[in-house]
């Protein structure tokens, strides 16, 4: 193989080498860039640790040699115990609505900091019938309700802002690291 054939061979393999590197490294870079933005946005909006840990990254087309690679991320695993999509409610918000117990006689929740029923984490509520019970001195205070109106959930848009702020970081880091890889695997003739 002469030098011209080697250069042609190396130039012909650049796209294969780059694609293989992207297939192996895209999710790692996504976790570093989009992941850090997601955590920052979620923490700034007082989201739970369970929500923060629920982000998942997917790389479509990684198993097909000629398909375009497509990176997606979601928090679809963040659901209620009965499978309802909590992440959608926090992402897009909800309107004022009525809640009621479906399987028990009353709803029950811990009123944070021993506050009153209206100061609970549900926001502004209009109870149909409620009462509070103090378990013991210094312990939790519980509120009960057979149904009440809740003001809804404010849209947090964590995924929206993660996509907005993370895309530029992700693109820059991906291009920079791919260029480093191609430079480090280049031969003395430059390919």
C-alpha positions in Angstrom: 0.0 0.0 0.0 1.5 3.3 -1.0 1.0 6.7 0.7 -1.8 7.8 -1.7 -3.7 4.6 -1.1 -3.2 4.9 2.7 -4.5 8.5 2.6 -7.5 7.4 0.6 -8.2 4.5 2.9 -7.9 6.7 6.0 -10.1 9.4 4.5 -12.7 6.8 3.6 -12.8 5.5 7.2 -13.2 8.9 8.9 -17.0 8.8 8.9 -17.0 5.2 10.3 -14.5 6.1 13.0 -16.5 9.3 13.9 -19.8 7.4 14.0 -18.4 4.7 16.2 -16.9 7.3 18.6 -20.3 9.1 18.6 -22.2 5.9 19.3 -19.9 5.2 22.3 -19.7 8.7 23.8 -22.9 10.7 23.1 -24.8 9.5 26.2 -21.7 10.2 28.4 -21.5 13.8 27.0 -25.3 14.2 27.3 -25.1 13.3 31.0 -22.4 15.8 31.6 -24.0 18.6 29.8 -27.8 18.2 29.7 -27.7 16.2 32.9 -25.9 19.1 34.8 -28.4 21.6 33.4 -31.3 19.4 34.3 -30.1 19.0 37.9 -29.6 22.8 38.2 -33.0 23.6 36.8 -34.7 20.9 39.0 -33.0 22.1 42.1 -33.8 25.7 41.4 -37.5 24.8 41.1 -37.4 22.7 44.3 -38.1 19.3 42.6 -37.6 16.1 44.6 -34.5 13.9 44.5 -36.8 11.2 43.0 -37.5 13.6 40.1 -33.9 14.5 39.6 -32.8 10.9 39.5 -35.5 10.0 37.0 -33.9 11.5 33.9 -33.0 8.9 31.2 -31.0 9.3 28.0 -31.6 7.3 24.8 -29.6 7.1 21.6 -31.7 6.0 18.7 -30.1 4.5 15.6 -26.9 3.4 17.5 -27.4 -0.3 16.4 -27.9 0.5 12.7 -24.7 1.4 10.8 -26.3 3.9 8.4 -29.2 5.4 10.5 -28.9 8.9 11.9 -28.1 9.0 15.6 -30.8 10.7 17.6 -30.4 11.7 21.3 -33.5 12.0 23.4 -34.0 12.3 27.1 -37.1 12.1 29.4 -38.4 11.6 32.9 -41.3 9.3 31.9 -40.4 7.0 34.8 -41.5 9.7 37.3 -45.0 8.5 37.9 -47.6 8.2 40.7 -48.0 4.8 42.3 -50.9 4.0 40.0 -48.9 5.0 36.8 -50.1 8.6 36.2 -47.4 10.8 34.6 -46.3 13.2 37.3 -43.6 14.6 35.1 -46.2 16.0 32.7 -48.0 17.8 35.5 -44.8 19.4 36.8 -43.6 20.2 33.3 -46.8 21.8 31.9 -48.7 22.5 35.1 -52.4 21.8 36.0 -55.5 24.0 36.4 -57.5 24.3 39.5 -59.3 21.0 40.1 -61.0 18.8 42.7 -59.3 15.9 44.3 -60.9 13.1 46.4 -60.0 9.7 47.8 -60.5 6.8 45.4 -59.7 3.8 47.5 -59.9 5.1 51.1 -62.4 7.1 53.2 -60.2 10.2 53.3 -57.0 11.7 51.9 -54.2 12.0 54.4 -50.9 13.9 54.2 -48.2 15.3 56.5 -48.6 19.0 57.0 -45.1 20.3 56.6 -43.7 22.0 59.7 -46.8 21.5 61.7 -48.6 24.3 59.8 -52.3 24.6 59.3 -54.4 22.7 56.7 -54.4 25.7 54.3 -50.6 26.1 54.7 -49.9 22.5 53.5 -47.9 21.7 50.4 -51.1 21.5 48.4 -51.4 25.3 48.3 -54.7 27.0 48.5 -57.4 24.4 49.3 -61.1 24.5 50.0 -61.9 21.4 52.0 -65.2 19.6 52.0 -64.5 18.2 55.4 -61.2 18.2 57.1 -59.5 18.0 60.4 -56.0 17.8 61.8 -54.6 15.4 64.3 -51.4 15.9 66.3 -49.8 12.5 66.9 -47.5 13.7 69.8 -45.5 16.6 71.0 -42.8 17.5 68.4 -44.1 14.9 65.9 -45.8 15.3 62.5 -49.2 16.9 62.1 -51.5 15.1 59.6 -54.4 16.6 57.6 -57.4 14.7 56.4 -59.9 15.4 53.7 -62.9 13.7 52.0 -62.2 15.9 49.0 -61.2 19.5 48.2 -60.3 22.0 45.5 -56.6 22.5 44.8 -55.2 25.5 43.0 -53.2 23.3 40.6 -49.5 22.8 40.0 -47.4 25.6 38.6 -45.6 24.7 35.4 -41.9 24.1 36.2 -40.7 23.5 32.6 -37.6 21.8 33.8 -37.2 19.7 30.6 -37.9 22.7 28.4 -35.2 24.8 30.0 -32.8 21.9 30.1 -33.2 21.6 26.3 -32.8 25.3 25.8 -29.7 25.8 28.0 -28.1 22.4 27.4 -28.2 22.2 23.6 -25.4 24.7 23.1 -23.2 23.2 25.8 -23.8 19.7 24.5 -23.0 20.6 20.9 -19.8 22.4 21.8 -18.5 19.6 24.0 -19.5 16.9 21.5 -17.7 18.7 18.6 -14.6 19.5 20.7 -14.2 15.9 22.0 -14.8 14.4 18.5 -12.2 16.7 17.0 -9.8 15.6 19.8 -10.5 12.0 19.0 -9.9 12.4 15.3 -6.7 14.4 15.9 -5.4 11.8 18.3 -6.0 8.9 15.8 -4.6 10.8 12.8 -1.5 9.3 11.1 1.7 11.4 10.5 0.3 12.4 7.1 -2.7 14.0 8.8 -5.6 11.6 8.3 
